[in-house]
Amino acid sequence: MTAALVLVIGAPGAAGILLLLAGRRAGRAAPALAIVVAGLTLVAAIAAALGRPDLALPFISPTGASLAVDGLTAVLLPTVASVALLVLCFAAAEHTGPPARFHGLMLVFTAAVMLTITATSLPALLGAWEIMGATSYALIGFHWGRPETMPAGLVAFTVTRAADLGLYAAAGAAVLAGSGWQLSGLSDAEGPWLHVIAAGVLVAGLGKAAQLPFSFWLSRAMEGPGPVSALLHSAAMVAMGGYLLLRLEPLLLATAWAGPTAAWIGAATAIVLGLVALAQTDLKQLLAASTAAQLGFVILAAGIGATAGGTSQLIAHAATKALLFLVAGAWLTAVGSKQLSALSGVGRRWPVIGATFLIGALSLAGLPPFSLWLAKDAVLAVALEHGPALYAAGLVGAALAAAYSAKMIAVVWATPDRRQRHAIEATHWDTERHGTRHIPSTAAAPLLVLAAAAAVLGVTALPGLSGPFRALLNAQAQAQATAGELAASAVVALLVAALVWRRGTPRMHAAAGWFGLEAASRAVFVRPLFGAAAALARADDRLEETVLDSRRRLESTAHLAARVDDQLEETVLDSRRRLESTAHLAARVDRLVQHALTGLVAGISAGGRWARRTQTGAIADYYAGAALVAVAALTLLIVVR
């Protein structure tokens, strides 16, 4: 079974990279190859879910990068693989392109999601997280030639990347706490490190799941192609934020604050983004806001330990939202607009597509017997155990889901007369692109499969039948929704939907602009951060200039010192030469003086010897000598005068 685990990640990853490298040369074969690989991935995912393999790869430690399939993974692997296959089938029917680049990126993205689901260690999770973020940026900005696309992709990328820093902070804290690389050991950290890890994981999960205050990036992500939204924002990237918190639920519950914080943020997102969805006039924007709102129930479940209910919500939402996004993309292609004003009555014009959209919208509304009705109530039943306030908040979020779903149904299944229909076609169609007025019949097949899943997947949360599902997830026994609670939520949803159907929805300008979340984020976070970055850059420039100026001064001083040293050396050498010359001269004079003194001494000695000869002791000799001296003196006197 290890081969199945390798294949479920390696097959889409390798095929996607090959398509990206082949480029235009693989254009015609790309859709078929992608579908075949996605089918193979689904088979491998089912095999891995049944076999529960594990795999450990060396990274820093012998098991630093480890993968495994447990109960939660066994549920999500086939879910993601199935949605990916159906989305790629729809994209092939719609001729989304350039095909090689599109299908290559979708396959690599799918591989990253599969790696995220199977990762049981921080290195494997971080690697998958990075690949998933990079490919999502490329997919959201797929039509990079459009001026609005790349900025939208950049906003989505930077916001999620900022939140991803929490996961890196958690990884660093885990290492410092000595908890090791394994995800299962994070809750064993002690002291302040446990709180740092929990906070980092919570921020990363909230950012990826587009929860408050990060929700606005999902609005910008709607610039991507319809199949991209159907995969990324149903079962894949956005859902992975909820999956992360479900996976690390023991970590959240190990602190006194992380679980309740997650629960209340999830409930608040369900309400706030529900209001945002209700105020939208663009179908994809409505679906985007509803995605964040519905994932709020998953985050709520993670915060209160309702793993089974949260997982049911996750898989039911995956099928429901993939269906709705694909239909929205099909209508955008057909009529050239995704504005609700342009979609009045389109369900009747394309009845098969409209019927599948109706099933998805009824599921999203939480109406019985569709899947999100049961999944949502499984979460609310546990929320009631944690207090009536949390339950009431969740129920308000559920009522808003019924409201914005009813709004979609009322528009799509409206019955404009012929004059109104012609006016809509003349003034509202082709406002965003040129519509084809055609939806391929082959596109209906994946929509029908998703509609069936949206209708029945809630059985995993059905009271009395949810036991095996809870056992599969190894989830603790918790409260189940009673018949009264199920009936109450159904009545609330029906009443709200009927009210919206008859009265419409009020205009909420603040909610239509996503409550200014992006502007607030720019004011509170982006501008101060950029301001701090600019100030640091200026300080860095000044420091660099100071260092360079000091370097120039030091170089000038060094050059001056070198010149002084050269001059001093020359002076010393010249003085040495002069001293040597003086020494040589002194030596010669010394030798001359020595010779002169030697000669003088010799002369005096000779004179002494001569004078000694005259000393005979005879007086006659002395007289004779005196006479000679007198004669010599007289002669000298005469000569001188």
Stockholm file with secondary structure:
# STOCKHOLM 1.0

chainA/1-641         MTAALVLVIGAPGAAGILLLLAGRRAGRAAPALAIVVAGLTLVAAIAAALGRPDLALPFISPTGASLAVDGLTAVLLPTVASVALLVLCFAAAEHTGPPARFHGLMLVFTAAVMLTITATSLPALLGAWEIMGATSYALIGFHWGRPETMPAGLVAFTVTRAADLGLYAAAGAAVLAGSGWQLSGLSDAEGPWLHVIAAGVLVAGLGKAAQLPFSFWLSRAMEGPGPVSALLHSAAMVAMGGYLLLRLEPLLLATAWAGPTAAWIGAATAIVLGLVALAQTDLKQLLAASTAAQLGFVILAAGIGATAGGTSQLIAHAATKALLFLVAGAWLTAVGSKQLSALSGVGRRWPVIGATFLIGALSLAGLPPFSLWLAKDAVLAVALEHGPALYAAGLVGAALAAAYSAKMIAVVWATPDRRQRHAIEATHWDTERHGTRHIPSTAAAPLLVLAAAAAVLGVTALPGLSGPFRALLNAQAQAQATAGELAASAVVALLVAALVWRRGTPRMHAAAGWFGLEAASRAVFVRPLFGAAAALARADDRLEETVLDSRRRLESTAHLAARVDDQLEETVLDSRRRLESTAHLAARVDRLVQHALTGLVAGISAGGRWARRTQTGAIADYYAGAALVAVAALTLLIVVR
#=GR chainA/1-641 SS CHHHHHHHHHHHHHHHHHHHHHGGGGTTTHHHHHHHHHHHHHHHHHHHHHHCCEEEECSSSTTSEEEECCHHHHHHHHHHHHHHHHHHHHHHHHTCSSHHHHHHHHHHHHHHHHHHHHBCBHHHHHHHHHHHHHHHHHHHTCSTTSTTHHHHHHHHHHHHHHHHHHHHHHHHHHHHHTCCSBGGGGGGCCTHHHHHHHHHHHHHHHHHTTCTTSTHHHHHGGGSCHHHHHHHTTTSHHHHHHHHHHHTHHHHHTSSSHHHHHHHHHHHHHHHHHHHHHHCSBHHHHHHHHHHHHHHHHHHHHHHTCHHHHHHHHHHHHHHHHHHHHHHHHHHHHHSCCBGGGCTTHHHHSHHHHHHHHHHHHHHTTCTTSHHHHHHHHHHHHHHHTCHHHHHHHHHHHHHHHHHHHHHHHHHTCCCCHHHHHHHHHHTTTSSSCCCSCCCGGGHHHHHHHHHHHHHGGGGGCTTTCHHHHHHHTCCCCCCCCHHHHHHHHHHHHHHHHHHHHHCCCCCHHHHTGGGHHHHHIIIIIHHHHHHHHHHHHHHHHHHHHHHHHHHHHHHHHHHHHHHHHHHHHHHHHHHHHHHHHHHHHHHHHHHHHHHHHHHHHHHHHHHHHHHHHCCSCHHHHHHHHHHHHHHHHHHHHHHC
#=GC SS_cons         CHHHHHHHHHHHHHHHHHHHHHGGGGTTTHHHHHHHHHHHHHHHHHHHHHHCCEEEECSSSTTSEEEECCHHHHHHHHHHHHHHHHHHHHHHHHTCSSHHHHHHHHHHHHHHHHHHHHBCBHHHHHHHHHHHHHHHHHHHTCSTTSTTHHHHHHHHHHHHHHHHHHHHHHHHHHHHHTCCSBGGGGGGCCTHHHHHHHHHHHHHHHHHTTCTTSTHHHHHGGGSCHHHHHHHTTTSHHHHHHHHHHHTHHHHHTSSSHHHHHHHHHHHHHHHHHHHHHHCSBHHHHHHHHHHHHHHHHHHHHHHTCHHHHHHHHHHHHHHHHHHHHHHHHHHHHHSCCBGGGCTTHHHHSHHHHHHHHHHHHHHTTCTTSHHHHHHHHHHHHHHHTCHHHHHHHHHHHHHHHHHHHHHHHHHTCCCCHHHHHHHHHHTTTSSSCCCSCCCGGGHHHHHHHHHHHHHGGGGGCTTTCHHHHHHHTCCCCCCCCHHHHHHHHHHHHHHHHHHHHHCCCCCHHHHTGGGHHHHHIIIIIHHHHHHHHHHHHHHHHHHHHHHHHHHHHHHHHHHHHHHHHHHHHHHHHHHHHHHHHHHHHHHHHHHHHHHHHHHHHHHHHHHHHHHHHCCSCHHHHHHHHHHHHHHHHHHHHHHC
//
